[in-house]
Amino acid sequence: MSAQQRSALFIDGANLYAATKALGFDIDYRRLLKEFQARDNLIRAFYYTAMVEDQEYSSIRPLIDWLDYNGYRVVTKPAKEFVDSAGRRKIKGNMDIELAIDALELAPRIDHMVLFSGDGDFRSLVEAMQRKGVRVTVVSTIQTQPAMVADDLRRQADEFLDLVHLIPRVGRDPGERTARAVPDRFTASPADTGTRSRGETPERSARPSPALETRYGIRQGDEPQEG
């Protein structure tokens, strides 16, 4: 791929997490960013996820804070909680609309869209981007039973990239098990999220999660590179 080709990543966080969990590996998000920066002129890397706001502590919060400070543009919204007909508590958090709007707005400025999702609801978005002259790569996997990517989405894409082939390049090293503390200037309290400027040091910092490296492939002791 040409270094002059402008590209953007659109990561459906929940869908990608489900796919990597099914494949049995963890993503190192630093390596993921570097991989696609090497492939194209990467101008944006979006990460979308819904969050349960009434929880005192969310296990995904350390990931969100880290991504926000290290080259990713994080888009979140409150998840909706409801009780189904059987009386079971359910949580719904769909980010499809937010991702689609961002992609369509950015379409005139990019040549290549990389969509990390297997959700068939994105087929129409992929088609719309192609009509605007944007080439679309879908990243998911067909190596699970059932496949994590919808067949119509895979067919619509200009290119399908299986996560299995990315494991050597973006997977977290299984040998890296030692969790280390994140420097305060790269962490943020929930109260600071959404109100700080990029690069600004928050007044308070959240307690680092010992499971951060294990779950998300973030090397907590490394000096992160600004995106």
N, C-alpha and C positions, 0 to 999 in steps of 0.2 A: 504494500500500500504506500502511496505517495505521502511524503512528509508534509506536502502542501495541502493535502486533503483535510478539510476541517470536520471534526467529528465531535459528538457528544454522547455520553453514557447516560442511560435512563435505567436506574436499578429499582425494580419492584422488590423492596426489602424482604417482605414476608414470603414472596414466591421464591426468591433466590435462596433464602434460608432453608425453606422446605426442600428444595432441590439438592442443596449441598448436604443436608442432613441425610437424605435418602441415599446419596452416593457415599456417605461416610467420611467426608472431609470438611475442614474449616477453611474459610477464605482469609488470606492475609490481605487486608484492604490496601495496605501500602504497596504491595507487589502488584495488586490488581491495577491500581492507578498508573504505576510505572510501565506496566505491560502495554496499556493502551496509549500512553503518551509516546511510547516507542513506535507504535504502529502508525499513528496519525498525528496531525496537529490538533490535539485534544483541547477544546475550548471550554467545555463544561462536563462535570460529572455529578449527576443528580442522584440522590438516594431518597426513596419515598417510604414512609412507614407511619402507621397509625399508632397512637399511644393511649393507654388507659390513664387518665389524669388523676383519678381519685386514689390511686395507689400511693402509699407513702414513699415507696422506692420501686423503680422499674428496672428490671434486669437489662433492658436495652438502653437505658440512659447513658451509661459510660460509652457505648458504641456511638451513639448519636453525638455526644460531645466531642469525641475524638475525631470523627469524620468531619464535623463542622469546622474544626481547626486545621484540618490537614488535606485541603484540596477538594473536598466534596461540598456540594450545595445540598443541605438536608432540608427536606420538605416533610412536615408532620401535620397531623390534625388529630383531634380527640377521637378515640374509638367510641362507638356507641354500644351501650350495654342493654340487653333486653332479655326477657324470659319467653322461651318458646312454648308451644302448645302442651308440651309434656312437663312444663314447670322447670325446665333446666335453664340455668343462667348461661347466656351466650354473649359473645363480644364480636361486634362487626366493625371492621375498619378497612374500607375500600378506598384506595388512592388512585383509581383508574382515571378519574376526571382530572385531577391535578396533574398527573403525568401527561395526559393527552394535551391539555392546554399548553403546558410548557413546551412540549415537542412541536406543536403547530406554530407557536410564537417564534420558536428558534429556527424553524425550517428555512427561512430565507438566508440564514447565516451559516448553515452547515451543509456539508455534502454527504455526510454519513451518520446515520443514527444507529447506535448499538443498544438494543433493548434486552435487558436482563429480566426475562419473564417468559413463562410458558402459557400465560393466561390467554385463552382464545378470544376474550373480549377485546384484545388489542389488535385483532386482525383488521378491523376497519381503520384504525389509526395508522397501521403500517401501510395500507393501501392509500390513504390520504397523503401520507408523507411521500410515497412514491410518485403520486400525481404532481407533487411540488418539486420533483427532481432529486429527491433525497434517497440515497441507497440505504437499505435497512438490513442490518444483521441482527438476528434473534439468537440469544444465548440462553440455553436451557439444556435439557438432556432427554435422550430417548433410551438411555441405558438402564432405566428402572422399570419395574413392573407395577402399575402401568407407567407409561412414559409421562414425564412431568410437563411436556409441551403439547399443546393442542395441535392436532394434525393440520387444521386449516391455517393456523398461525405460521407453522413451519413451511407450508406450501407457499404462503403469501410472501414470505421474506425473500430478499435477494440472496441472502446467505444464511445458513444455519450453522452455528458453532456449538458443538457439544461441550458441556462443562468438563467432561472426562478428559478432553484434550488440553484443557487449561490447567488441570491439577498440578502438573510439574512447574508451571509458571506462576500461578497465583495461590496455590494451596499453602497452608501453613505447615511448616516443618513439624512432623509429629514429635521430634526430639525436643522441641522447645516447650518445656512444661513449667519453667520457673516464672511465676508471676511477680512482676516488679511494680513499684509505685509509679504512677503517672505524674510528671512534674505538674505543680499547681497551675502553671500558666497554660496548660493544655487541658484543664478540666473546668467544669462549670457547674454551678448549682442549678436545680430545676428552675428556680426563680429568675435566673439570668437568661435562660434560653429564650430566643426570639426577641430580646431587647438589647443585646450587646452588639457592637460593631465588630466586624471580622478583625481579628488580631488584637482586640481589646482584652486585657486581663480582668476577669471577673473578681469582685471583691471577696466572694466566698467560693470554696471549691467543694464538690461532692466527694464523698469517700470513695476511693478507687475500688472497683470490684475485683476480688481475687480471681474470679472466673473469667475476666475479660479476655485474657490471652487464650484460654482454653476454648471459649465459646466462639470468639470472633476472629482469632488470628492476629490480634494486635499485640505487638511487642512493647510492653509497657515501659521498658527501660530504655528503648531506643530514642534518639533525638528525632522527632518527626520532621519531615520536610514540608515547608509551606507549599501549597498548591498554587 
